[in-house]
Amino acid sequence: MKFRAKIVDAACLHQFTRVSNMIAKLAKTCTLRISPNKLNFILSDKLASGGVSMWCELEQENFFSEFQMEGVSAENNEIYLELTSENLSRALKTTQNARSLKIKLTNKHFPCLTISVELLSVSSSSRIVTHDIPITIIPRRLWKDLQEPSVPDSDVSIYLPVLKTMRSVVEKMKNISNHLIIEANLNGDLNLKIETELVCITTHFKDLGNPPLASENTSQNRNPEEMAEVHIDIKKLLQFLAGQQVNPTKAICNIVNNRIVHFDLLHEDVSLQYFIPALS
């Protein structure tokens, strides 16, 4: 197994750092999948046991000026490794005035992802800062649990409001309840609702619009006014919203009634899917 890659473009470096910061907010540990064309950050807490899952995808050619990898074998040309997300994000904090960034799979008494940052100094000579991030190589037999999650047919798909606004609403609701109902219909209405013995609070978002394909697939036999809803852990929703530092170019919420909510976000050339299961 071999992997080495290099980023020299400042905008790509900035975007890659932003992605790693987002991942660190969403998952304590994650799987990094390296394939010839893509990098994926994966979180796969079993949905059945109430955990969230995440699938973040980067096209390598949009980020790296050099990218070489050899997987486990010719027919399984991929590498799966587990790392602590915070370690990667911390290593990339030094890239603000960097000339380049190199990432390499190394073995220093234990497997590492070695990050080398070339920094510009005042005297215009450069210096290299190196971080060795401990990793665990995931054996081939466990890969099947780390594939892209299948998206169940949703009852309602809807565009999300500005995530910053949504986050401030949910933060206030968290002080009152641990649970939240998210409901939406095919008329572009989305409601965030909490109910306790003492109080019921609902925030309404109107005219958000529904993705065209989703509306066509479901609208034939569904009343546009009818709400699909899912009852979720408010902390899990807040964790997802807190990870979004930049408003995405596309943000869609898919609701499978009383089963799961699936968020599908596109940040320029990074896609993020995030699944929160319904409370049982």
TIZAVO-661988 format. One line per field, with one value per residue: residue in three letters; x, y, z of N, C-alpha, C in turn. Coordinates in steps of 0.1 Angstrom, whole numbers. Last residue first. Layout:
BEGIN
code = ALA; ...
nc1 = X; ...
nc2 = Y; ...
nc3 = Z; ...
cac1 = X; ...
cac2 = Y; ...
cac3 = Z; ...
cc1 = X; ...
cc2 = Y; ...
cc3 = Z; ...
# end
This chain:
BEGIN
code = SER; LEU; ALA; PRO; ILE; PHE; TYR; GLN; LEU; SER; VAL; ASP; GLU; HIS; LEU; LEU; ASP; PHE; HIS; VAL; ILE; ARG; ASN; ASN; VAL; ILE; ASN; CYS; ILE; ALA; LYS; THR; PRO; ASN; VAL; GLN; GLN; GLY; ALA; LEU; PHE; GLN; LEU; LEU; LYS; LYS; ILE; ASP; ILE; HIS; VAL; GLU; ALA; MET; GLU; GLU; PRO; ASN; ARG; ASN; GLN; SER; THR; ASN; GLU; SER; ALA; LEU; PRO; PRO; ASN; GLY; LEU; ASP; LYS; PHE; HIS; THR; THR; ILE; CYS; VAL; LEU; GLU; THR; GLU; ILE; LYS; LEU; ASN; LEU; ASP; GLY; ASN; LEU; ASN; ALA; GLU; ILE; ILE; LEU; HIS; ASN; SER; ILE; ASN; LYS; MET; LYS; GLU; VAL; VAL; SER; ARG; MET; THR; LYS; LEU; VAL; PRO; LEU; TYR; ILE; SER; VAL; ASP; SER; ASP; PRO; VAL; SER; PRO; GLU; GLN; LEU; ASP; LYS; TRP; LEU; ARG; ARG; PRO; ILE; ILE; THR; ILE; PRO; ILE; ASP; HIS; THR; VAL; ILE; ARG; SER; SER; SER; SER; VAL; SER; LEU; LEU; GLU; VAL; SER; ILE; THR; LEU; CYS; PRO; PHE; HIS; LYS; ASN; THR; LEU; LYS; ILE; LYS; LEU; SER; ARG; ALA; ASN; GLN; THR; THR; LYS; LEU; ALA; ARG; SER; LEU; ASN; GLU; SER; THR; LEU; GLU; LEU; TYR; ILE; GLU; ASN; ASN; GLU; ALA; SER; VAL; GLY; GLU; MET; GLN; PHE; GLU; SER; PHE; PHE; ASN; GLU; GLN; GLU; LEU; GLU; CYS; TRP; MET; SER; VAL; GLY; GLY; SER; ALA; LEU; LYS; ASP; SER; LEU; ILE; PHE; ASN; LEU; LYS; ASN; PRO; SER; ILE; ARG; LEU; THR; CYS; THR; LYS; ALA; LEU; LYS; ALA; ILE; MET; ASN; SER; VAL; ARG; THR; PHE; GLN; HIS; LEU; CYS; ALA; ALA; ASP; VAL; ILE; LYS; ALA; ARG; PHE; LYS; MET
nc1 = -366; -360; -346; -311; -296; -270; -256; -232; -216; -191; -173; -170; -194; -209; -240; -258; -285; -297; -324; -340; -362; -388; -411; -407; -379; -369; -341; -331; -303; -285; -258; -237; -238; -223; -198; -197; -213; -213; -237; -254; -247; -253; -280; -288; -280; -296; -322; -331; -364; -389; -403; -429; -446; -478; -497; -500; -499; -506; -494; -491; -474; -451; -428; -415; -417; -401; -376; -371; -371; -371; -392; -393; -398; -421; -413; -408; -417; -413; -432; -435; -454; -450; -452; -444; -432; -421; -408; -401; -399; -411; -414; -430; -433; -452; -447; -435; -420; -405; -389; -390; -366; -355; -349; -359; -348; -325; -329; -340; -317; -306; -325; -321; -294; -297; -312; -294; -274; -286; -315; -335; -333; -358; -370; -389; -408; -403; -376; -361; -329; -297; -271; -238; -209; -193; -184; -187; -169; -144; -135; -117; -94; -87; -76; -49; -51; -26; -13; 3; 28; 37; 61; 70; 97; 102; 119; 128; 118; 121; 96; 85; 60; 60; 47; 39; 31; 17; 14; -3; 12; 17; 48; 74; 62; 53; 29; 14; 12; 8; 19; 13; 28; 29; 7; -5; -22; -16; -20; -42; -37; -35; -62; -74; -62; -71; -99; -103; -82; -88; -84; -85; -83; -76; -79; -82; -85; -70; -44; -46; -47; -34; -14; -14; -7; -10; -6; -25; -58; -85; -98; -90; -105; -135; -148; -175; -188; -212; -223; -249; -256; -273; -292; -286; -290; -269; -238; -217; -197; -183; -157; -145; -128; -114; -110; -96; -84; -91; -93; -112; -110; -134; -130; -139; -158; -175; -181; -158; -141; -153; -147; -120; -117; -128; -109; -87; -97; -98; -71; -61; -74; -63; -36; -22; -9; -8; -2; 3; 6; 6; 5; 8
nc2 = 58; 86; 81; 89; 109; 112; 131; 137; 161; 169; 195; 217; 235; 215; 201; 177; 162; 144; 125; 109; 81; 74; 89; 90; 103; 133; 151; 183; 199; 224; 238; 253; 259; 283; 270; 253; 229; 218; 225; 207; 183; 190; 193; 167; 156; 169; 160; 131; 132; 122; 133; 134; 150; 165; 174; 191; 174; 140; 117; 103; 120; 129; 115; 122; 150; 157; 148; 165; 192; 198; 225; 255; 271; 284; 288; 275; 279; 264; 258; 244; 239; 230; 211; 187; 196; 196; 214; 215; 231; 226; 237; 237; 231; 213; 188; 193; 182; 183; 172; 175; 167; 164; 177; 212; 237; 241; 236; 259; 274; 258; 260; 286; 286; 268; 282; 302; 287; 277; 288; 258; 232; 217; 184; 155; 129; 102; 87; 56; 55; 53; 35; 48; 34; 11; -2; -29; -39; -38; -59; -73; -57; -37; -4; 8; 36; 62; 92; 116; 138; 167; 192; 221; 236; 268; 289; 323; 348; 357; 350; 319; 297; 261; 232; 205; 171; 145; 111; 88; 57; 27; 27; 32; 47; 47; 66; 83; 118; 150; 184; 216; 249; 273; 287; 302; 281; 256; 247; 232; 206; 194; 196; 178; 154; 152; 151; 125; 98; 73; 44; 36; 18; 21; 2; -18; -47; -56; -52; -43; -21; 6; 32; 66; 100; 131; 166; 185; 181; 189; 178; 152; 139; 149; 138; 132; 117; 104; 92; 84; 80; 53; 34; 10; 12; 26; 24; 48; 56; 81; 89; 107; 98; 109; 94; 80; 57; 62; 60; 69; 72; 72; 89; 100; 121; 141; 168; 183; 171; 179; 206; 205; 194; 214; 234; 223; 223; 251; 258; 244; 256; 282; 277; 247; 225; 193; 159; 125; 90; 57; 22; -12
nc3 = 186; 166; 133; 124; 101; 79; 53; 28; 9; -15; -29; -46; -32; -12; -8; 11; 24; 51; 61; 88; 92; 102; 100; 65; 55; 40; 31; 24; 8; -5; -23; -15; 21; 41; 63; 84; 99; 124; 135; 123; 136; 162; 160; 156; 180; 198; 194; 179; 162; 143; 113; 88; 62; 58; 29; 8; -15; -11; -33; -57; -71; -57; -59; -82; -83; -61; -69; -91; -80; -45; -34; -14; 7; 17; 52; 83; 117; 148; 177; 209; 237; 272; 292; 282; 249; 217; 189; 155; 124; 91; 58; 27; 0; -5; 4; 38; 70; 103; 131; 165; 190; 224; 247; 252; 259; 247; 221; 210; 205; 185; 165; 157; 148; 126; 108; 102; 90; 67; 52; 46; 22; 0; 5; 0; 16; 17; -1; -3; 13; 1; 14; 21; 7; 31; 53; 56; 39; 50; 66; 51; 48; 78; 81; 100; 120; 127; 140; 121; 124; 108; 102; 85; 70; 56; 31; 28; 33; 58; 69; 53; 44; 50; 41; 60; 58; 76; 74; 90; 101; 119; 139; 133; 111; 79; 59; 34; 32; 19; 18; 8; 4; 16; 41; 60; 71; 81; 107; 108; 101; 126; 135; 117; 125; 151; 149; 140; 142; 116; 97; 62; 32; -2; -32; -54; -57; -78; -68; -33; -17; -39; -43; -56; -59; -70; -72; -68; -56; -59; -80; -81; -61; -49; -18; 3; 32; 49; 81; 105; 141; 158; 165; 157; 130; 121; 136; 124; 103; 84; 62; 35; 6; -24; -58; -76; -64; -28; 6; 33; 66; 92; 124; 156; 160; 137; 132; 136; 118; 94; 94; 92; 66; 51; 55; 43; 16; 12; 14; -8; -29; -27; -32; -46; -38; -23; -30; -17; -16; -6; -9; 0
cac1 = -376; -359; -357; -323; -300; -282; -256; -245; -217; -205; -173; -166; -186; -201; -230; -252; -276; -293; -311; -338; -348; -377; -409; -417; -386; -375; -351; -334; -316; -288; -271; -244; -235; -235; -201; -191; -214; -202; -225; -255; -246; -239; -272; -291; -275; -281; -319; -323; -349; -387; -394; -422; -439; -465; -495; -501; -488; -512; -492; -501; -485; -463; -437; -415; -423; -416; -382; -373; -380; -363; -389; -392; -384; -417; -422; -401; -422; -407; -429; -430; -452; -450; -456; -457; -430; -433; -406; -411; -391; -414; -406; -430; -421; -456; -443; -444; -420; -416; -387; -397; -372; -361; -338; -362; -362; -326; -322; -349; -326; -298; -323; -334; -298; -288; -317; -307; -271; -282; -301; -333; -332; -346; -372; -376; -407; -417; -381; -371; -342; -307; -281; -251; -218; -197; -180; -195; -183; -148; -144; -129; -103; -86; -88; -53; -52; -38; -14; -10; 26; 28; 56; 64; 87; 105; 107; 132; 114; 133; 99; 90; 68; 56; 58; 34; 42; 13; 23; -5; 9; 13; 33; 71; 72; 54; 42; 12; 19; 2; 21; 9; 23; 32; 16; 4; -27; -15; -7; -43; -40; -23; -52; -78; -61; -57; -93; -106; -90; -80; -92; -78; -92; -70; -84; -73; -90; -84; -48; -42; -44; -43; -15; -18; -3; -18; 0; -16; -44; -77; -102; -84; -91; -129; -140; -168; -183; -204; -219; -238; -257; -262; -295; -285; -300; -282; -249; -223; -207; -187; -169; -145; -141; -112; -117; -102; -76; -92; -85; -111; -106; -126; -137; -130; -146; -172; -191; -170; -138; -153; -161; -126; -112; -135; -123; -87; -94; -111; -81; -56; -76; -78; -40; -31; -1; -17; 4; -5; 12; -2; 13; 0
cac2 = 47; 80; 85; 80; 108; 105; 129; 131; 156; 165; 185; 203; 235; 227; 202; 190; 161; 157; 124; 122; 87; 64; 82; 92; 90; 127; 140; 174; 192; 217; 230; 257; 252; 279; 279; 267; 237; 215; 232; 221; 184; 187; 205; 177; 151; 171; 174; 136; 129; 126; 124; 139; 138; 165; 164; 197; 184; 154; 123; 98; 114; 137; 112; 108; 141; 161; 143; 150; 187; 194; 210; 248; 267; 286; 287; 280; 276; 274; 255; 256; 234; 240; 225; 187; 191; 195; 207; 216; 225; 230; 230; 241; 239; 227; 191; 188; 190; 179; 179; 169; 176; 158; 169; 197; 233; 245; 226; 248; 279; 260; 247; 282; 294; 264; 269; 305; 295; 268; 291; 273; 237; 225; 198; 161; 143; 107; 96; 65; 50; 63; 35; 44; 45; 15; 12; -20; -40; -28; -49; -80; -59; -49; -13; 3; 21; 56; 77; 113; 123; 161; 178; 216; 225; 258; 282; 309; 342; 358; 364; 327; 308; 275; 241; 218; 181; 158; 122; 97; 71; 34; 24; 22; 52; 37; 62; 71; 106; 140; 170; 206; 236; 273; 276; 309; 294; 258; 254; 246; 215; 194; 203; 192; 159; 152; 163; 136; 108; 83; 51; 38; 23; 20; 12; -6; -39; -57; -46; -52; -33; 0; 18; 56; 86; 121; 153; 187; 178; 194; 192; 161; 142; 144; 148; 128; 130; 101; 103; 81; 88; 62; 48; 12; 4; 33; 16; 43; 46; 77; 81; 106; 98; 107; 101; 92; 65; 54; 65; 59; 78; 64; 86; 93; 120; 128; 158; 187; 171; 165; 202; 212; 186; 201; 236; 226; 210; 243; 264; 242; 242; 280; 282; 259; 237; 205; 172; 136; 103; 69; 34; 0
cac3 = 187; 179; 142; 125; 115; 82; 68; 32; 23; -12; -18; -51; -44; -10; -18; 10; 13; 46; 53; 80; 91; 101; 112; 76; 54; 52; 27; 35; 7; 8; -24; -28; 9; 36; 51; 86; 86; 115; 140; 119; 121; 159; 163; 146; 167; 199; 190; 190; 163; 157; 119; 100; 66; 64; 40; 21; -12; -10; -20; -47; -78; -57; -48; -78; -93; -61; -57; -93; -90; -57; -34; -27; 5; 3; 41; 72; 104; 139; 163; 201; 224; 261; 295; 290; 263; 225; 202; 165; 135; 105; 68; 41; 4; -7; -10; 28; 58; 94; 118; 153; 180; 212; 241; 250; 264; 262; 229; 213; 215; 197; 171; 161; 159; 138; 113; 108; 102; 79; 55; 48; 35; 2; 5; -2; 12; 15; 9; -10; 11; 5; 4; 26; 7; 18; 51; 65; 35; 41; 72; 55; 37; 69; 82; 87; 120; 120; 141; 127; 122; 118; 100; 97; 69; 66; 37; 28; 20; 49; 66; 64; 40; 54; 37; 55; 58; 69; 77; 79; 102; 107; 138; 144; 120; 90; 64; 42; 28; 27; 14; 17; -1; 2; 35; 50; 67; 67; 104; 113; 90; 118; 142; 117; 111; 148; 155; 131; 150; 123; 107; 74; 43; 12; -23; -54; -46; -79; -81; -44; -11; -28; -47; -46; -63; -63; -74; -80; -55; -48; -77; -91; -58; -62; -25; -9; 26; 38; 73; 96; 128; 155; 168; 171; 138; 122; 131; 136; 101; 98; 65; 50; 13; -10; -47; -81; -74; -41; -5; 22; 54; 83; 111; 148; 168; 141; 130; 144; 132; 98; 94; 104; 78; 51; 59; 57; 23; 12; 23; 6; -26; -25; -19; -48; -39; -27; -27; -25; -14; -8; -9; 0
cc1 = -386; -370; -355; -334; -312; -284; -270; -245; -231; -205; -188; -165; -182; -191; -222; -241; -271; -283; -308; -324; -349; -363; -397; -414; -394; -382; -356; -344; -318; -302; -273; -257; -242; -233; -214; -195; -210; -202; -213; -243; -246; -237; -257; -282; -277; -275; -303; -318; -343; -372; -390; -413; -430; -459; -480; -497; -488; -501; -498; -499; -496; -476; -450; -426; -425; -423; -397; -380; -382; -372; -381; -388; -382; -402; -415; -410; -412; -411; -423; -427; -447; -448; -457; -462; -444; -428; -418; -406; -399; -404; -409; -422; -422; -444; -448; -439; -431; -416; -397; -394; -379; -366; -342; -350; -364; -339; -323; -342; -336; -307; -315; -332; -311; -292; -310; -312; -283; -279; -297; -318; -331; -345; -359; -379; -393; -417; -396; -377; -351; -321; -292; -262; -232; -207; -183; -193; -192; -163; -149; -140; -117; -97; -87; -65; -57; -39; -27; -12; 13; 26; 48; 57; 83; 94; 112; 120; 120; 131; 110; 93; 73; 65; 54; 46; 37; 26; 19; 3; 5; 9; 29; 56; 70; 65; 42; 26; 16; 8; 15; 12; 20; 27; 18; 13; -19; -19; -6; -31; -41; -25; -39; -68; -64; -54; -78; -99; -91; -89; -83; -86; -84; -81; -76; -78; -81; -91; -63; -47; -39; -38; -23; -18; -8; -14; -8; -9; -37; -62; -93; -87; -85; -114; -134; -161; -173; -200; -211; -236; -247; -264; -283; -286; -299; -292; -262; -235; -211; -199; -171; -158; -138; -126; -111; -108; -83; -86; -87; -104; -105; -123; -128; -138; -135; -158; -188; -181; -150; -151; -162; -140; -118; -130; -131; -101; -93; -108; -94; -66; -72; -81; -55; -37; -10; -8; -7; 1; 5; 6; 3; 9
cc2 = 49; 69; 79; 85; 100; 105; 123; 128; 150; 159; 182; 193; 221; 227; 216; 190; 175; 155; 138; 121; 101; 71; 72; 83; 90; 114; 134; 164; 183; 212; 224; 250; 257; 271; 274; 276; 251; 223; 230; 229; 199; 188; 202; 189; 161; 167; 177; 150; 136; 122; 130; 128; 143; 151; 164; 187; 190; 164; 137; 104; 109; 130; 118; 105; 127; 152; 145; 144; 172; 188; 207; 233; 260; 282; 289; 278; 282; 270; 267; 251; 246; 232; 234; 202; 191; 189; 207; 208; 226; 223; 235; 232; 244; 237; 205; 192; 184; 188; 174; 178; 169; 169; 163; 190; 218; 240; 229; 238; 267; 265; 249; 269; 291; 273; 266; 293; 299; 275; 284; 275; 252; 231; 205; 176; 148; 121; 99; 74; 60; 58; 45; 44; 41; 27; 17; -5; -31; -27; -38; -70; -64; -50; -25; -7; 17; 41; 73; 98; 120; 146; 173; 202; 221; 248; 272; 302; 328; 352; 366; 341; 315; 285; 255; 226; 194; 167; 134; 109; 77; 48; 32; 19; 44; 42; 52; 66; 95; 126; 160; 192; 227; 260; 278; 298; 301; 272; 258; 254; 230; 205; 205; 201; 174; 158; 164; 149; 121; 91; 61; 46; 25; 26; 10; 5; -27; -49; -46; -46; -43; -14; 12; 42; 77; 108; 143; 174; 180; 193; 198; 175; 152; 148; 142; 140; 126; 114; 98; 92; 82; 69; 58; 27; 6; 25; 23; 36; 40; 67; 79; 100; 98; 107; 99; 101; 79; 63; 56; 66; 67; 72; 77; 90; 112; 128; 145; 176; 174; 163; 187; 207; 192; 193; 223; 227; 212; 229; 256; 247; 238; 265; 280; 263; 249; 217; 183; 149; 113; 81; 46; 12
cc3 = 198; 180; 155; 135; 116; 97; 71; 46; 24; 2; -15; -39; -49; -22; -15; -1; 9; 35; 48; 74; 84; 101; 112; 88; 67; 48; 39; 29; 19; 7; -11; -29; -3; 22; 45; 75; 88; 102; 131; 123; 117; 143; 160; 148; 156; 186; 190; 186; 176; 160; 133; 105; 78; 65; 44; 32; 2; -6; -21; -34; -68; -63; -49; -68; -89; -71; -57; -81; -91; -67; -46; -24; -8; 1; 27; 60; 93; 125; 156; 187; 215; 248; 283; 291; 270; 239; 210; 178; 147; 114; 82; 49; 18; -4; -14; 14; 48; 82; 108; 141; 169; 203; 227; 244; 263; 268; 244; 222; 220; 208; 185; 170; 165; 150; 126; 115; 109; 91; 68; 51; 35; 16; 6; -2; 11; 11; 6; 1; 4; 2; 10; 15; 11; 19; 37; 63; 44; 38; 63; 61; 41; 59; 73; 88; 106; 123; 134; 128; 129; 114; 111; 94; 83; 66; 48; 34; 18; 36; 56; 60; 53; 48; 40; 53; 52; 70; 69; 82; 89; 110; 125; 145; 133; 99; 75; 46; 39; 23; 24; 11; 11; -4; 20; 44; 57; 62; 89; 109; 95; 106; 133; 124; 111; 134; 152; 136; 142; 132; 114; 84; 55; 21; -10; -45; -44; -68; -83; -57; -21; -23; -35; -52; -52; -68; -65; -83; -68; -50; -66; -88; -68; -60; -38; -15; 15; 31; 61; 86; 118; 142; 165; 175; 153; 131; 133; 131; 115; 96; 80; 54; 28; -4; -33; -69; -77; -52; -17; 10; 43; 71; 103; 135; 161; 149; 136; 143; 141; 113; 99; 105; 91; 64; 60; 63; 38; 19; 24; 16; -12; -22; -16; -35; -41; -27; -32; -21; -23; -6; -12; 0
# end
